[in-house]
Amino acid sequence: MGVLNVTPDSFSDGGEWFDYDAAVVHGRELAAQGAAILDVGGESTRPGADPVGEDEELRRVIPVIQALAGSGATLSVDSSKVAVARAALDAGAAYVNDVTAFRSEPEMAQLVAQSGCECCLMHMLGEPRTMQDDPRYDDVVDDVKAFLDERAAFAVAQGIAPERITVDPGIGFGKTLDHNLELLRRLDEIAALGFELAIGTSRKSFLGRLTGRDDPHDRVAGTVATTVLALERGATTFRVHDVAATADALKVAAATLRRDGP
């Protein structure tokens, strides 16, 4: 899943693809590099980010989704707003990535069910503006697993087929460095829920703390390491900025893990 942030303020690439033409070119590049899904988002969810109004989010993402409809990749809209998701689906998207797991606007589940599209439900403690304010858990893996189990059950009850649901533990979304590492270490426990499992570690600050890389663009190697570990522990979708490097690493790791060879 290639990240395409059409925002001026995302933590890693804010402003780089805010221009429509640049966003479309970059989206096509990500697809050519091996992205099976292009995740188009118009509202930053970095720690401390301010919310974006519905009209502005629509203005940012819908033209880009329309332009990428022939890219060969599945188009995803990274939004928790029903109006934005509906417009994106009408424009050619077939995947809804809701970082609030249908908590912000519960009617999102009905839209997904009616459209038959795929969805991703993520764990986040609080909201982007507050999620990193001293996050605490009894046991981060048990707590996140229970949350995702409950949200997936809600989605199924609303009519979404289980095979169309992906769950995401939300690395970096209301988690400390230790929380992130524990989630990665015990990711197989979340995979045991039985749904497709997404992981999003790309360029995140905990990698910078571990490696001393202050510039998010310099965290590609750290990102690749986490995706390979996540693959071994059951992850099936990898949300990344650097598609080419990650795709190569995952091909090698997958061939190594398969007993019948490449």
N, C-alpha and C positions, 0 to 999 in steps of 0.2 A: 504494500500500500504506500504509494508515493505521496508525500505531504506537499500540498499546494496552498500556501497561506496567502490569500489576497487581502493582506492587512498591512497597516503601517507600523504595527507595534508588537508583532510576535517575537518571542524571546530570541530566536535564532536567526530568522531571515526576514524580520519585519521590514517592510518597504521594498525588498528586493523584487517581489512579484506583485506589488500593489497596482502597477500599471497594467491595464488590460492586455496589451500586446505582449508584454513581457511574461505575463501569467500564462497566456495561451502557448507561447513558444516553449516555456519551461515545462508545461504539462505534457506537451508532445514529446519533449526530450525524456521526461521520466517514463513515459509509456515505451519509448524506443529502448530505454535502458533495462526494461523488464518489469515495470510496475503493472501488476494485473488490475490494480484499483488505483484511481486518482482521487484523493480525499481533498475536496475543495472547501476551504473555510474562510469566512469573512469576519470572524470575531475572535480575537486573541483570547486564549485561556491560560496565558502565562500567569504565574503568581502576581497578584496585585492588579491584574488587568481590569479596566473599566468595561462595563457592558456596552454593546453597540445596538442602536435602534433597529427595528425591523426593516424600515425602508432603506437604511444605509446598507444593511447586510444583504438585502435583495439586490441592491444596485451593484454591490461588489461581486457577488458570486454567480448570479444567473447568467449574465452574458458569457462568462468564462465556461460554465457548464455547457451552454449551447454550442460554443465554438469547439469544445473538445468531444462532442458527441460522436465524431468519427475517428477518434484516436485509437480505437481498438481495445482500450481499457474500460473496465466498469467504472462508472462515475459515482462518487460518493459525495454527499453533502455533510459537512461537519457543522451541525447546528442542533440546537435544542428548541428552536422555534418552529411550530407547526406550519405557519404560513411560508416560511423559507423552505422547509422541507417539501411542502406541496408544490411550490413553484419549481424547485429543483427537479422533482420527479417528472413534472410536466415538461421540463426542458431537456430531459434525457438521462437523469440520474437513476440509479437502480439500487441505491444503498444509502442508508441514513446512519450516520455516526453521531450518537447523542451522548455527550459527556455527562449528562445528568441522569442517564438511564431512565428516561421518561418521567422523571420526578418534576422537572420544571413545568412541563405541559403534558400531563398524562394522556391527553387525547392524541399525542404523537403515536402511541401504540396502535390506535384504531386506524390512523392513516397508513401506517406500515402494513397492518393486517389487510386492509382493503386493497392496497396497491400490489401486495405480494412481493415487495422488495425485501432485500436483506437489511439487517440492522446490527449495530454494535452498541452494547450497553457497558458503560464504564463506571468504575467506582471513583468517586471524588468526595473528600471530606469537606463539607461546607461548600463554598463557592470560590472562584478564582481569586477574589479580592482578599479572602480570609483563610484559604485552605492551608497556608504554610505558617499560620499563627499557632505554634506549639501543638502540632498534631499528636494525639495520644490514642492508643489502642490497648485492649486487654491482651490480645494476640493478633497482630496485624493480618496474618494469613487467615486465621479462623474468622476474623471479623469481616474481611474483604470477601472471603468465600461465601459467608452467610448472606451478605448483602447481594452479591451477584446471583446467588441461588434464588433469593426472594424476587429480585427484579426480573429474572428470566421467567420465573413462575407467573408473575404478573403479565409479562408479554404473551406467554402461551395462553393464559386465560382470556386475553383480548383477541385471540385468534391468530397469532403469529406462529407459523410452523417452527418447531424446535430447530430444524436443520437450517433455518434462515437467521438464527440468532448466534451472534458472536459476543463473548464476554471479554472484558479488558480490566485487569486489576488496577489500572490507573497509576502507573509508576510516576512519581513526582507530583501527583495531585493530592496534596494533604498527607505527605509522607516525608520522614526524615531519611537521611542517608542509610541508616540501619534498617528502616522499614523497607526501603527499596531493595536492599540486598537480601533481606529475608524473604521478600516476595519472589525474587528471582531464584533464590536457593530452593524454595519449596513450591515452585510454580506447578509442579506435577499434581499437587493437592487441589489446585484450582482447575487444572485440566480434567481432574476426576469428576467434575460436575457433568461432563459429557457434551458440552457445547464447543463449537469452534472457539479458539482462544487467541486473542490478539495481544500483542505486547508493543508498547511504545516507549522506548528508551532514547530515541534518537537525539543526540547532541545535548542531552539534559544536564543540568547543573551538577547532579551527583557524580556524573562521569568526570566533570571538570575538577571536582574536589578530590576524586581518587587519583587523577592523572596530573593535576596541576595545569591543565589546559584551560586558560581563561576564555579564549575565543571559541564559541560553540562550533565554528567551522573546523576546528582542529580536533574534534572529538569523534571523528569517523571511526578510528580503530577501536576506541572504547565501545562505540555503538555496535560495531560488528561483533565484538566479543560477547556482548550481552545477547544479541540475536541468535548467535550459534548456541549459546547455553540454553536460551529459551526454546529453541527448536528441539534440543535433546530432552527438554522437560515437558514437551507437549504443545508448545505454541504453534499455531498454523497461519497466523497473519502477523506481518511485521510492518509497523507504521514507521517509515523512515524518510529522511530528507535525501540521503545519499543512496540512491537506488542501485546504481551499477556495482559499487563495492559490496553492498549487502547481498545483492543477488548472486554474485560470484561466490561469496563465502557460504551462503546457504546451499548452493548447488554442491559444493565440495563436502559440506557437513552432511547433507542429506544422502549423498552417495556413500559416505563413510558409515553412516548409521544403518543403511539398508544392508541386510544380510545377503541379498541376492546380487549385490554389486550394482554399478551404475546402469 
